[in-house]
Amino acid sequence: MASIFSNVKMGPTIEVFALTKRFSEDTNQNKVNLGVGAYRTDEGKPWVLPMVKTVENQISADMTLNHEYLPVAGLPAFRTAASALILGKDNPAILENRVEGIQVQGGTGGIRLTAEFLKRNFGSDVVYVSKPTWGNHKTVFSHAGFSQIKEYRYWDAKNLGVDFEGLKEDLQNAPEGACVILHAVAHNPTGNDPTMDQWAQIADIIEARKLFPLLDCAYQGFATGDLEADAQVVRYFVKRGFELFIAQSFSKNFGLYNERIGNLCIVTKTPDVIPQIRSQMEIIARTMWSNPSHHGARIVAMVLANPAYFEEWKSQVATMANRIKEMRQMMFNKLRQKKVPGSWNHILQQIGMFSFTGLTQDQSRVMVEKHHVFMLLNGRISMAGLTTKNVDYVVDAIQDAISSHPTPSA
């Protein structure tokens, strides 16, 4: 008997999750997972932040807490604290009541809520994403009904850095009203960010072309180890007077990956429009997830509200960021020591969890198929997957991959 679902087509695989599955099933003792975007210790294990454990124990012991529904817009204490974290608690926009936060399902939820809001309220149909960008940006906007998903040049494969002239030219040609997704810090997948002087020029173009900026901020504190430094681009745009949305994620800097805790921070020019925006956001959220979850939001709110907890959490975020920096330096040193063909200065110039190695698809396949070093075919690796124990093996694999499939620049 035929099923009514017989004609449902098989969807394309999601590369990073398929890669993780292959890694889990691989029996090779030397296997390395450089695909997943999650922090790992030097033992290659997930890390629950001690501060998170402390707060979870406190929550568990509090008999006054319950599991009632949150408001559709989310936990007020979380929304307020999250917005203050990215903007700075004394930001004029906050003091003038021009800021709203909506609790969302991780950074992805913030991106999707933005897309739905722009489509329904402005009839928006054009979004610009960097080339390359995080794999879900295009899909989210496509599913929200955007028919024109365009790319602005970003990665210069020849010079292994930001193609700033290409970026500017593409944004200058963007139609008025288009949404532009900007990576606020630690660009995913390249790890390369514009300089602040370049950000000023980007802001000039966005202002002149009347584009709408959506800043995707998944790595505050996680990129440099400094919360303030990682927020400087966002704060610069706000200081310039832009009305914008900021999709914040607390997956990385709190290690709350599966709790899906995010905040969509909304900054406007006047406070009187905030209630209307919030009302429309609530209608959209109600149809997608109805009410957000409490546990992760409560953890973040409690940590950010307690000065002692906050300082301890900051030191733990710095611990993660610094280990990744150390692995960057170690990988660079090994590549040089082993005389691996190519220029590897870009490894140190990049920041955050990821590195765009410059390896070709053929070279990346050698890494996966021959050496069991699981990485994306575009050459992106997670620096958090490197450890003092596997870095030599990974570098040897890179050397073999390049030797078997030389690149013109090598």
C-alpha positions as CSV (number, residue, x, y, z in Angstrom):
1,M,0.0,0.0,0.0
2,A,1.5,3.3,-1.1
3,S,2.0,6.0,1.5
4,I,0.5,9.5,1.0
5,F,4.1,10.7,1.6
6,S,5.5,8.7,-1.3
7,N,6.0,11.7,-3.5
8,V,7.8,13.8,-0.9
9,K,11.3,14.5,-2.2
10,M,14.4,13.9,-0.2
11,G,15.8,17.2,0.9
12,P,19.5,18.1,0.6
13,T,21.7,17.1,3.5
14,I,22.9,19.8,5.9
15,E,26.7,19.6,5.5
16,V,27.8,20.4,9.0
17,F,25.4,17.9,10.7
18,A,26.1,15.2,8.2
19,L,29.8,15.7,8.9
20,T,29.2,15.3,12.6
21,K,27.3,12.1,12.0
22,R,30.1,10.7,9.9
23,F,32.6,11.7,12.6
24,S,30.5,9.9,15.3
25,E,30.3,6.7,13.2
26,D,34.0,6.8,12.2
27,T,36.1,4.2,14.1
28,N,39.5,5.6,13.1
29,Q,41.5,6.3,16.3
30,N,43.1,9.4,14.8
31,K,39.8,11.1,13.7
32,V,39.4,14.8,14.4
33,N,36.2,16.9,14.2
34,L,37.0,20.4,12.9
35,G,33.5,20.9,11.5
36,V,31.2,21.6,14.5
37,G,31.0,25.2,15.7
38,A,31.1,24.4,19.4
39,Y,33.8,24.9,22.0
40,R,35.9,21.9,23.0
41,T,38.5,21.6,25.8
42,D,42.1,20.5,25.1
43,E,40.8,17.0,25.8
44,G,38.3,17.4,22.9
45,K,35.3,17.4,25.2
46,P,32.4,19.8,25.6
47,W,32.7,22.2,28.5
48,V,29.9,23.2,30.8
49,L,30.9,26.6,32.2
50,P,31.4,26.4,36.0
51,M,29.3,29.6,36.3
52,V,26.5,27.9,34.5
53,K,26.6,24.9,36.8
54,T,26.5,27.2,39.8
55,V,23.4,29.0,38.6
56,E,21.7,25.8,37.5
57,N,22.2,24.4,41.1
58,Q,20.8,27.6,42.5
59,I,17.8,27.3,40.2
60,S,17.2,23.7,41.1
61,A,17.3,24.5,44.8
62,D,14.8,27.4,44.5
63,M,11.4,25.9,45.4
64,T,9.6,29.2,44.4
65,L,10.3,28.8,40.7
66,N,7.9,27.1,38.3
67,H,7.5,26.3,34.7
68,E,4.7,28.7,33.7
69,Y,4.6,30.2,30.2
70,L,6.8,33.2,29.6
71,P,5.4,36.3,27.8
72,V,5.5,35.9,24.1
73,A,8.3,38.4,23.9
74,G,10.3,36.4,26.5
75,L,11.8,36.9,30.0
76,P,12.0,40.6,30.7
77,A,15.1,40.4,32.8
78,F,16.9,38.5,30.1
79,R,15.9,40.8,27.3
80,T,17.0,43.9,29.3
81,A,20.3,42.4,30.3
82,A,21.1,41.0,26.9
83,S,20.5,44.3,25.2
84,A,22.6,46.1,27.8
85,L,25.4,43.6,27.2
86,I,25.7,44.3,23.5
87,L,25.0,48.1,23.6
88,G,26.5,49.0,27.0
89,K,24.2,49.8,29.9
90,D,24.8,53.5,29.6
91,N,24.2,53.7,25.9
92,P,22.0,56.7,25.1
93,A,19.7,54.5,23.1
94,I,18.9,52.6,26.3
95,L,18.6,55.7,28.4
96,E,16.2,57.2,25.9
97,N,14.0,54.1,25.8
98,R,14.8,53.5,22.1
99,V,15.7,49.9,22.6
100,E,13.6,46.7,22.8
101,G,14.6,43.1,23.1
102,I,12.7,40.1,22.0
103,Q,13.7,36.6,23.2
104,V,14.3,34.3,20.3
105,Q,15.3,30.7,19.5
106,G,19.0,31.3,19.3
107,G,20.7,33.6,16.8
108,T,18.8,31.7,14.0
109,G,15.5,32.7,15.6
110,G,16.6,36.4,15.6
111,I,17.5,36.2,11.9
112,R,14.2,34.5,11.0
113,L,12.1,36.9,13.1
114,T,13.8,39.8,11.3
115,A,13.1,38.3,7.9
116,E,9.5,37.7,8.7
117,F,9.1,41.2,10.2
118,L,10.6,43.0,7.2
119,K,8.6,40.9,4.7
120,R,5.3,41.5,6.4
121,N,5.6,45.1,7.4
122,F,7.7,46.6,4.6
123,G,7.2,44.1,1.8
124,S,10.9,43.6,1.7
125,D,12.2,41.2,-0.9
126,V,16.0,41.8,-1.2
127,V,18.6,40.8,1.3
128,Y,22.4,40.9,0.8
129,V,24.7,38.4,2.5
130,S,28.5,38.1,2.4
131,K,30.1,35.7,0.0
132,P,30.7,33.4,1.8
133,T,28.4,33.5,4.8
134,W,27.0,31.3,7.5
135,G,25.1,28.5,5.7
136,N,21.7,29.3,7.2
137,H,21.4,33.0,6.3
138,K,20.2,32.4,2.7
139,T,17.8,29.6,3.7
140,V,16.2,31.5,6.5
141,F,15.4,34.5,4.3
142,S,14.3,32.3,1.4
143,H,11.8,30.5,3.6
144,A,10.6,33.9,4.8
145,G,9.6,34.7,1.3
146,F,12.5,36.8,0.1
147,S,13.0,36.1,-3.7
148,Q,16.2,38.1,-4.2
149,I,19.0,36.8,-2.0
150,K,22.1,38.6,-3.3
151,E,25.8,38.3,-2.3
152,Y,28.3,41.0,-1.6
153,R,31.9,40.0,-2.2
154,Y,33.8,39.4,1.0
155,W,36.6,36.7,0.8
156,D,39.6,37.4,-1.4
157,A,40.9,33.9,-2.1
158,K,44.0,35.1,-3.7
159,N,45.2,37.4,-0.9
160,L,43.4,35.3,1.9
161,G,41.6,38.3,3.4
162,V,38.7,40.7,3.0
163,D,37.8,41.8,-0.5
164,F,37.0,45.3,0.7
165,E,36.8,47.0,-2.7
166,G,34.5,44.3,-4.0
167,L,32.4,44.5,-0.8
168,K,32.0,48.3,-1.2
169,E,31.1,48.1,-4.9
170,D,28.4,45.5,-4.3
171,L,26.8,47.4,-1.5
172,Q,26.9,50.7,-3.5
173,N,24.9,48.9,-6.1
174,A,22.3,47.6,-3.7
175,P,18.7,48.9,-4.1
176,E,17.3,51.3,-1.5
177,G,15.6,49.5,1.3
178,A,17.5,46.2,0.9
179,C,18.4,44.4,4.1
180,V,22.2,43.8,4.6
181,I,23.4,41.1,7.0
182,L,26.7,42.1,8.6
183,H,28.7,39.8,10.9
184,A,29.3,42.0,13.9
185,V,32.5,40.2,15.0
186,A,34.4,37.1,14.0
187,H,33.0,36.6,10.5
188,N,31.7,33.1,9.9
189,P,33.2,31.3,8.0
190,T,36.3,33.3,7.3
191,G,37.3,34.7,10.7
192,N,38.3,37.9,8.9
193,D,36.7,41.2,10.0
194,P,37.0,44.7,8.4
195,T,39.1,47.3,10.3
196,M,37.2,50.0,12.1
197,D,38.2,52.4,9.3
198,Q,36.6,50.0,6.8
199,W,33.5,49.7,9.0
200,A,33.1,53.4,8.9
201,Q,33.1,53.3,5.1
202,I,30.6,50.4,5.1
203,A,28.4,52.5,7.4
204,D,28.7,55.5,5.0
205,I,27.5,53.3,2.1
206,I,24.6,51.8,4.1
207,E,23.5,55.3,5.1
208,A,23.8,56.8,1.6
209,R,22.0,53.8,0.0
210,K,19.3,53.7,2.7
211,L,19.9,50.0,3.4
212,F,18.7,48.2,6.5
213,P,21.5,46.7,8.7
214,L,21.0,43.4,10.5
215,L,24.0,42.7,12.6
216,D,24.5,39.0,13.4
217,C,26.4,38.8,16.7
218,A,27.1,35.2,17.7
219,Y,30.5,35.6,19.4
220,Q,30.5,38.5,21.8
221,G,33.4,37.8,24.2
222,F,34.2,34.6,22.4
223,A,36.2,36.3,19.6
224,T,38.8,38.3,21.4
225,G,38.0,37.4,25.1
226,D,36.9,41.0,25.6
227,L,33.1,41.7,25.7
228,E,33.6,45.4,25.1
229,A,35.9,45.0,22.1
230,D,33.6,42.5,20.5
231,A,30.7,44.9,20.7
232,Q,32.5,47.9,19.2
233,V,31.1,47.5,15.7
234,V,27.5,47.3,17.0
235,R,28.0,50.3,19.2
236,Y,29.6,52.3,16.4
237,F,26.5,51.8,14.2
238,V,24.2,52.7,17.0
239,K,26.3,55.8,17.7
240,R,26.0,56.8,14.1
241,G,22.2,56.9,14.5
242,F,21.2,53.8,12.5
243,E,17.9,52.1,13.2
244,L,18.9,48.4,13.2
245,F,18.3,44.9,14.5
246,I,21.0,42.9,16.3
247,A,20.6,39.1,16.5
248,Q,22.4,38.0,19.6
249,S,23.3,34.4,20.4
250,F,24.3,33.0,23.8
251,S,25.2,29.5,22.5
252,K,28.9,30.1,22.4
253,N,29.7,32.5,25.2
254,F,27.5,30.6,27.7
255,G,28.0,27.2,26.2
256,L,24.2,26.9,26.1
257,Y,24.0,25.4,22.6
258,N,21.0,23.2,23.0
259,E,19.0,25.8,25.0
260,R,18.6,28.0,21.9
261,I,18.9,31.3,23.8
262,G,19.0,34.5,21.7
263,N,17.9,38.1,21.8
264,L,16.8,40.2,18.9
265,C,17.9,43.7,20.0
266,I,16.0,46.5,18.3
267,V,17.3,50.0,18.2
268,T,15.1,52.9,16.8
269,K,15.4,56.7,16.5
270,T,12.4,57.4,18.7
271,P,10.8,55.5,21.6
272,D,7.2,56.0,20.3
273,V,7.6,53.2,17.6
274,I,8.8,50.5,20.1
275,P,5.2,49.3,21.1
276,Q,4.2,48.8,17.5
277,I,7.3,46.9,16.6
278,R,7.0,44.7,19.7
279,S,3.3,44.0,18.9
280,Q,4.2,42.8,15.4
281,M,7.1,40.8,16.6
282,E,4.9,39.1,19.2
283,I,2.4,38.2,16.5
284,I,5.1,36.5,14.4
285,A,6.7,34.8,17.3
286,R,3.3,33.5,18.4
287,T,2.9,31.7,15.1
288,M,6.4,30.2,15.1
289,W,7.3,29.1,18.7
290,S,4.4,30.7,20.7
291,N,6.4,31.2,23.9
292,P,10.2,31.0,24.4
293,S,11.9,28.6,26.8
294,H,12.8,29.7,30.3
295,H,15.8,27.7,31.6
296,G,18.6,29.2,29.5
297,A,17.2,32.7,29.6
298,R,17.0,32.5,33.4
299,I,20.6,31.4,33.6
300,V,21.8,34.3,31.4
301,A,19.7,36.8,33.2
302,M,20.9,35.7,36.6
303,V,24.6,35.8,35.6
304,L,24.4,39.2,33.9
305,A,22.5,40.7,36.9
306,N,24.9,39.6,39.6
307,P,28.2,41.5,39.6
308,A,30.2,38.6,41.1
309,Y,28.7,36.0,38.8
310,F,29.3,38.4,35.8
311,E,33.0,38.7,36.6
312,E,33.4,35.0,37.0
313,W,31.6,34.4,33.7
314,K,33.8,36.9,31.9
315,S,36.9,35.1,33.0
316,Q,35.5,31.8,31.8
317,V,34.6,33.3,28.4
318,A,38.2,34.6,28.2
319,T,39.5,31.1,29.0
320,M,37.7,29.7,26.0
321,A,38.8,32.6,23.7
322,N,42.4,32.3,24.9
323,R,42.6,28.6,24.3
324,I,41.4,29.1,20.7
325,K,44.0,31.9,20.3
326,E,46.7,29.5,21.5
327,M,45.6,26.8,19.1
328,R,45.8,29.4,16.3
329,Q,49.3,30.3,17.2
330,M,50.3,26.6,17.6
331,M,48.9,25.6,14.3
332,F,50.6,28.5,12.6
333,N,53.9,27.6,14.2
334,K,53.6,23.9,13.1
335,L,52.7,24.9,9.6
336,R,55.9,27.0,9.4
337,Q,58.1,24.4,11.1
338,K,57.0,21.7,8.8
339,K,57.4,24.0,5.8
340,V,53.9,23.4,4.5
341,P,53.6,25.1,1.1
342,G,51.6,28.4,1.1
343,S,51.3,31.5,3.1
344,W,49.7,31.0,6.5
345,N,49.8,34.5,8.0
346,H,46.0,34.6,7.6
347,I,45.6,32.0,10.3
348,L,46.8,34.6,12.8
349,Q,45.0,37.5,11.3
350,Q,41.7,35.7,11.6
351,I,39.8,35.7,14.9
352,G,37.1,33.7,16.7
353,M,36.1,30.1,16.5
354,F,36.6,29.5,12.7
355,S,39.5,29.7,10.2
356,F,39.1,29.8,6.5
357,T,42.2,27.8,5.7
358,G,42.4,28.5,2.0
359,L,42.3,24.7,1.3
360,T,40.5,23.8,-1.9
361,Q,37.5,21.4,-2.1
362,D,39.8,18.6,-3.4
363,Q,42.3,19.2,-0.6
364,S,39.5,19.3,2.0
365,R,38.2,15.9,0.6
366,V,41.7,14.5,1.2
367,M,41.5,15.7,4.8
368,V,38.2,14.0,5.3
369,E,38.4,10.8,3.2
370,K,42.1,9.9,3.8
371,H,43.0,11.4,7.1
372,H,39.6,11.4,8.9
373,V,40.0,15.1,9.7
374,F,36.4,16.2,9.3
375,M,36.0,19.7,8.0
376,L,33.7,21.6,5.6
377,L,34.6,21.4,1.9
378,N,34.9,25.2,1.6
379,G,38.0,24.9,3.8
380,R,36.5,26.2,7.1
381,I,37.7,24.6,10.2
382,S,36.8,25.1,13.9
383,M,39.8,26.1,15.8
384,A,38.1,24.8,19.0
385,G,38.5,21.3,17.6
386,L,42.3,21.5,17.6
387,T,44.1,20.3,20.7
388,T,47.7,20.1,21.7
389,K,47.4,16.4,21.1
390,N,46.0,16.4,17.5
391,V,47.5,19.6,16.0
392,D,50.6,17.8,14.6
393,Y,48.4,15.2,13.0
394,V,46.2,17.9,11.4
395,V,49.1,19.8,10.1
396,D,50.6,16.7,8.6
397,A,47.3,16.0,6.9
398,I,47.2,19.5,5.5
399,Q,50.7,19.0,4.1
400,D,49.7,15.7,2.4
401,A,46.5,17.3,1.0
402,I,48.4,20.1,-0.5
403,S,51.1,17.8,-1.9
404,S,48.5,15.6,-3.6
405,H,46.4,18.5,-5.0
406,P,48.8,21.5,-5.3
407,T,47.3,25.0,-5.6
408,P,48.8,27.6,-8.0
409,S,49.8,29.8,-5.0
410,A,51.5,26.9,-3.2
